[in-house]
C-alpha cells in the first residue's frame, strides 16, 4: 500500500471485503504515532466521535469504493490528531 513500515492483509478483492487489517512494525515513529493516535482518541472522546463521523461520511460519499480513497479521506484528520498527540504538542 506504499506506507513504509506497515503491512496490509485483506481477505476478498471486492467490496465488501471479509476483513482488512494493517500492522505497523514495532518501534519507530510509525509505531509511536499509531499509539499516540489511539491514546489521544481515548483521552478525547469528542475527537473520537468526530473521527467516527468522518469515516461514516467518507463511506457514504464513496460507498467504500477503494481502500486508497477511504484512507486519503482520513489522512488530514489523522495527521492533525497525531500532531496534537505528540508529546511536544502537549507540552506547549
C-alpha positions as CSV (number, residue, x, y, z in Angstrom):
1,X,0.0,0.0,0.0
2,X,3.0,2.3,-0.2
3,X,3.4,3.0,3.6
4,X,6.9,2.1,4.8
5,X,6.8,0.1,8.0
6,X,3.2,-1.1,7.5
7,X,1.9,-4.3,6.2
8,X,-1.7,-4.9,4.9
9,X,-3.7,-8.1,4.8
10,X,-7.0,-8.4,3.0
11,X,-9.5,-11.2,2.5
12,X,-11.5,-10.7,-0.6
13,X,-10.7,-8.4,-3.5
14,X,-14.1,-6.8,-4.0
15,X,-16.3,-4.8,-1.7
16,X,-17.4,-5.8,0.8
17,X,-14.2,-7.5,2.0
18,X,-14.3,-10.1,4.7
19,X,-11.6,-8.1,6.5
20,X,-8.8,-5.5,6.1
21,X,-6.0,-5.4,8.7
22,X,-2.9,-3.3,8.8
23,X,0.0,-3.9,11.0
24,X,2.7,-1.3,11.9
25,X,6.2,-2.6,12.5
26,X,7.0,-2.4,16.2
27,X,9.1,0.6,17.4
28,X,10.0,3.6,15.4
29,X,8.0,6.8,14.6
30,X,5.1,5.0,12.8
31,X,4.6,2.7,15.8
32,X,4.7,5.7,18.2
33,X,2.3,7.7,16.1
34,X,-0.2,4.9,16.0
35,X,-0.1,4.6,19.8
36,X,-0.3,8.3,20.2
37,X,-3.3,8.5,17.9
38,X,-5.1,5.7,19.8
39,X,-4.4,7.2,23.2
40,X,-5.4,10.7,22.1
41,X,-8.8,9.4,20.9
42,X,-9.3,7.5,24.2
43,X,-8.5,10.7,26.1
44,X,-10.6,13.0,23.9
45,X,-14.0,11.3,23.3
46,X,-15.3,14.3,21.2
47,X,-12.3,13.9,18.8
48,X,-13.1,10.2,18.6
49,X,-16.7,11.0,17.7
50,X,-15.5,13.4,15.0
51,X,-13.3,10.6,13.6
52,X,-16.2,8.2,13.6
53,X,-18.5,10.7,11.9
54,X,-15.8,11.4,9.3
55,X,-15.4,7.7,8.5
56,X,-19.1,7.3,8.1
57,X,-19.2,10.4,5.8
58,X,-16.4,9.0,3.6
59,X,-18.1,5.7,3.3
60,X,-21.5,7.3,2.5
61,X,-20.0,9.5,-0.2
62,X,-17.7,6.9,-1.8
63,X,-19.5,3.7,-1.0
64,X,-16.2,2.4,0.3
65,X,-15.1,2.0,-3.3
66,X,-11.4,1.8,-2.6
67,X,-9.2,1.5,0.4
68,X,-6.9,4.1,-1.0
69,X,-9.8,6.7,-1.3
70,X,-11.0,5.9,2.1
71,X,-7.5,6.3,3.6
72,X,-7.0,9.5,1.7
73,X,-10.2,11.0,3.1
74,X,-9.0,10.4,6.6
75,X,-5.4,11.4,6.1
76,X,-5.5,15.1,7.2
77,X,-7.7,14.3,10.2
78,X,-5.2,11.6,11.3
79,X,-2.2,13.8,10.7
80,X,-3.7,16.7,12.7
81,X,-4.6,14.3,15.6
82,X,-1.2,12.8,15.7
83,X,0.3,16.3,15.7
84,X,-1.8,17.1,18.7
85,X,-1.0,13.8,20.4
86,X,2.8,14.1,20.2
87,X,4.4,15.0,23.5
88,X,5.9,18.2,22.1
89,X,2.4,19.5,21.2
90,X,1.1,18.6,24.7
91,X,3.9,20.4,26.4
92,X,3.4,23.7,24.6
